[in-house]
Amino acid sequence: MKPKIAIFALLALFCIAAFASGAPWYKWKNRFDGTLLCAQISPGEAWIKFQGPYMESRCRKPGNPQ
């Protein structure tokens, strides 16, 4: 019985993952020297979200990825 439950759980996991979308990219600005960086998550405490969201890693196409 346990193998059937494991197979069902894996299939459910793959079905959920099929509907997941990518995370948006943001431009982050360093508070101290003004350096700009494009990343999906905060690079650290010295960085503030400057612009975004963007669809790709170059931070040129505005919008949320789908």
Backbone bond lengths (Angstrom), bond angles and torsions (degrees), N, CA, C in turn:
res aa  C-N    CA-C-N  psi(-1)  N-CA   C-N-CA  omega(-1)  CA-C   N-CA-C  phi
1 M - - - 1.449 - - 1.537 111.71 -
2 K 1.330 117.08 -34.91 1.465 120.00 -178.06 1.528 113.31 -64.73
3 P 1.337 119.72 -37.18 1.468 117.96 177.41 1.525 112.56 -62.23
4 K 1.323 117.61 -34.40 1.461 120.28 178.63 1.527 110.86 -65.55
5 I 1.323 116.62 -39.58 1.460 120.82 178.78 1.527 110.06 -66.40
6 A 1.319 117.16 -40.56 1.462 120.82 179.53 1.521 111.14 -64.73
7 I 1.315 116.65 -41.77 1.468 120.20 178.73 1.524 109.98 -64.99
8 F 1.317 117.12 -43.64 1.462 120.60 177.88 1.530 111.39 -60.87
9 A 1.334 117.40 -42.07 1.468 121.32 179.44 1.527 110.96 -63.61
10 L 1.336 117.40 -41.60 1.465 120.10 178.93 1.525 111.45 -65.70
11 L 1.316 117.04 -42.02 1.463 119.98 177.55 1.529 111.53 -62.64
12 A 1.326 116.64 -41.18 1.466 120.24 177.90 1.527 110.65 -63.17
13 L 1.323 117.06 -40.22 1.465 121.46 179.39 1.526 110.84 -63.35
14 F 1.327 117.69 -43.94 1.456 120.81 179.01 1.527 111.72 -65.96
15 C 1.312 117.58 -36.20 1.468 120.47 178.35 1.520 111.19 -65.52
16 I 1.319 116.74 -40.85 1.465 120.94 178.90 1.530 109.85 -66.59
17 A 1.324 117.37 -41.59 1.463 121.38 -178.96 1.521 111.80 -65.86
18 A 1.310 117.82 -27.26 1.458 120.86 -179.74 1.522 112.42 -65.42
19 F 1.327 117.66 -23.53 1.460 121.40 -178.92 1.529 112.77 -98.50
20 A 1.309 117.98 1.77 1.462 121.35 -179.51 1.531 109.93 -75.51
21 S 1.324 116.03 146.20 1.459 120.18 176.64 1.531 109.15 -115.15
22 G 1.313 115.59 167.78 1.455 120.38 -179.82 1.518 111.61 -73.59
23 A 1.295 115.59 158.59 1.459 121.10 178.07 1.525 109.81 -82.01
24 P 1.327 118.09 145.27 1.465 119.78 178.81 1.528 111.70 -72.47
25 W 1.316 115.75 156.92 1.461 123.28 177.32 1.521 108.44 -102.12
26 Y 1.309 117.28 150.49 1.462 122.72 179.05 1.522 109.62 -134.62
27 K 1.334 115.73 152.44 1.461 120.61 169.69 1.523 106.82 -88.09
28 W 1.321 115.69 129.58 1.450 122.67 178.76 1.518 108.33 -113.10
29 K 1.336 116.25 140.07 1.463 121.54 -178.77 1.522 109.38 -117.17
30 N 1.333 115.85 132.66 1.454 121.07 178.06 1.527 108.83 -74.37
31 R 1.309 117.10 130.47 1.472 121.97 -177.90 1.524 112.64 -66.00
32 F 1.313 116.87 -27.76 1.465 119.71 -172.11 1.527 113.87 -91.85
33 D 1.324 117.91 -43.72 1.467 118.45 -176.77 1.537 114.10 -118.66
34 G 1.338 118.44 -0.81 1.455 121.49 175.55 1.521 115.19 79.03
35 T 1.328 117.80 9.46 1.456 121.79 178.53 1.528 110.20 -62.72
36 L 1.344 117.10 137.90 1.462 122.05 177.37 1.519 110.13 -102.71
37 L 1.330 115.14 143.86 1.449 121.92 -179.03 1.520 108.74 -143.56
38 C 1.318 117.98 142.21 1.461 122.44 177.25 1.528 108.27 -104.86
39 A 1.343 117.23 120.45 1.463 121.17 -178.75 1.526 109.82 -154.39
40 Q 1.335 115.69 160.64 1.454 120.63 178.83 1.530 112.11 -83.99
41 I 1.309 116.90 -29.25 1.463 121.17 179.41 1.526 109.22 -125.79
42 S 1.312 116.63 162.75 1.458 121.43 -178.60 1.527 110.96 -62.47
43 P 1.339 117.66 130.80 1.459 120.44 178.01 1.527 113.65 -75.28
44 G 1.315 118.40 -11.12 1.457 120.52 179.03 1.516 111.93 158.81
45 E 1.319 115.94 -174.93 1.459 121.48 -176.02 1.528 113.42 -71.11
46 A 1.312 117.67 -24.58 1.457 120.90 -177.45 1.523 112.67 -81.71
47 W 1.321 118.25 0.05 1.449 122.04 -174.86 1.516 111.19 -111.21
48 I 1.356 116.20 140.88 1.468 121.86 175.58 1.532 108.50 -121.01
49 K 1.322 115.55 149.48 1.464 120.23 179.09 1.520 107.85 -69.23
50 F 1.333 116.98 123.49 1.458 122.13 -172.88 1.526 111.49 -101.90
51 Q 1.332 117.83 -50.28 1.462 122.70 -179.67 1.524 109.19 -147.59
52 G 1.318 115.57 161.01 1.454 118.69 174.97 1.507 110.80 140.00
53 P 1.273 118.58 177.63 1.456 128.96 7.85 1.528 113.08 -84.36
54 Y 1.332 114.23 160.65 1.456 122.73 177.71 1.528 109.50 -124.47
55 M 1.329 115.82 160.21 1.462 121.27 -176.43 1.524 113.63 -88.49
56 E 1.335 118.00 -21.15 1.453 120.24 -174.76 1.521 111.34 -139.14
57 S 1.324 116.09 169.60 1.462 122.15 -170.15 1.528 115.00 -72.27
58 R 1.305 119.09 -7.58 1.461 121.02 175.71 1.528 112.18 -91.06
59 C 1.330 116.22 -5.51 1.464 122.45 -179.67 1.528 111.32 56.06
60 R 1.326 116.61 48.47 1.455 121.28 178.32 1.529 112.93 -116.01
61 K 1.341 118.14 -31.51 1.461 121.94 -178.43 1.526 108.75 -100.34
62 P 1.338 118.01 107.78 1.461 119.29 -179.58 1.531 112.43 -67.69
63 G 1.317 115.46 151.08 1.465 121.42 176.79 1.512 112.06 126.40
64 N 1.320 115.92 171.15 1.458 122.80 177.19 1.525 109.60 -95.10
65 P 1.333 118.32 135.58 1.469 119.57 176.66 1.516 111.09 -66.83
66 Q 1.318 115.56 148.22 1.468 119.36 -179.92 1.502 111.28 -122.69
